[in-house]
Amino acid sequence: MMRLAIVEDEKNFADNILGYLQSFQKETGYQIETVWFQDGCDIAEEYKSDFDIILMDIQMRFMDGMTAARKIRETDSQVVIIFLTNMVSYAIRGYEVDAMDYLIKPVTYFSFSEKLKKALKTVEYRKSQYIAVPIEGGIQKVDLSSVYYVECRGHNLFYKQSKAEVESRGTMNKLEALLVQYGFYRNSKSFLVNLEYVESIQGNECTVHGERLPISRMKKKEFMQALLKYMGEEYDHRVHENVIMM
């Protein structure tokens, strides 16, 4: 189920949007849980990353939509923000907070439904790139597109990313079966690498985002084939030789 927030100080307009949402769900079959906030401060203060989409009015009494969006972006870079406004000049500033789009008031149902479909597709794509991994005391959401590789040390798995290393309980065999669909491949007993970040293969090592990782002899041929397949069949043999160093 998707979670959507409406941040709008005009009750009549908020009710209109809620009516559109009901019609949209009947037409498309989407299940959307909706929460209405009457001002930007109501959602931005003590914000938790628990919404997929936010429909945000720009002009509000206590905290305007741009300020609220900036505060939200401090903790949530993924939520889809669509601005609601009377003036295009306000809406085009949305790039400052990475807003996906805007709706000009009065909003027609056709315009609303088209923008919402686009937002939902974006959310679905982003969710497909995330997994929840168990950590001490709870779970951690991990963006797979930012993971360079996963290393197994003892009974723990370590997700190597640019900003932090996430430690989780789990087995490499189960993780391998889950992540193969996202472009990950097992190059040795202890490493599962994101093929997107493989820079080269040389001897019995591969370079992944600047780090040299071992490749087991039994895995080398399969690993190379997986990398070539990931790169695409349009790459001819000469390109392969340039990219993969033997």
Stockholm file with secondary structure:
# STOCKHOLM 1.0

chainA/1-246         MMRLAIVEDEKNFADNILGYLQSFQKETGYQIETVWFQDGCDIAEEYKSDFDIILMDIQMRFMDGMTAARKIRETDSQVVIIFLTNMVSYAIRGYEVDAMDYLIKPVTYFSFSEKLKKALKTVEYRKSQYIAVPIEGGIQKVDLSSVYYVECRGHNLFYKQSKAEVESRGTMNKLEALLVQYGFYRNSKSFLVNLEYVESIQGNECTVHGERLPISRMKKKEFMQALLKYMGEEYDHRVHENVIMM
#=GR chainA/1-246 SS CEEEEEECSCHHHHHHHHHHHHHHHHHHCCCEEEEEESSHHHHHTTCCSCCSEEEEESCCSSSCHHHHHHHHHTTCSSSEEEEEESCHHHHGGGGGGTCCEEEESSCCHHHHHHHHHHHHHHHHHHHHTEEEEEETTEEEEEEGGGCCEEEEETTEEEEECSSCEEEEECCHHHHHHHHGGGTEEECSSSEEEEGGGEEEEETTEEEETTEEEECCHHHHHHHHHHHHHHHCTTSCHHHHHHHSCC
#=GC SS_cons         CEEEEEECSCHHHHHHHHHHHHHHHHHHCCCEEEEEESSHHHHHTTCCSCCSEEEEESCCSSSCHHHHHHHHHTTCSSSEEEEEESCHHHHGGGGGGTCCEEEESSCCHHHHHHHHHHHHHHHHHHHHTEEEEEETTEEEEEEGGGCCEEEEETTEEEEECSSCEEEEECCHHHHHHHHGGGTEEECSSSEEEEGGGEEEEETTEEEETTEEEECCHHHHHHHHHHHHHHHCTTSCHHHHHHHSCC
//
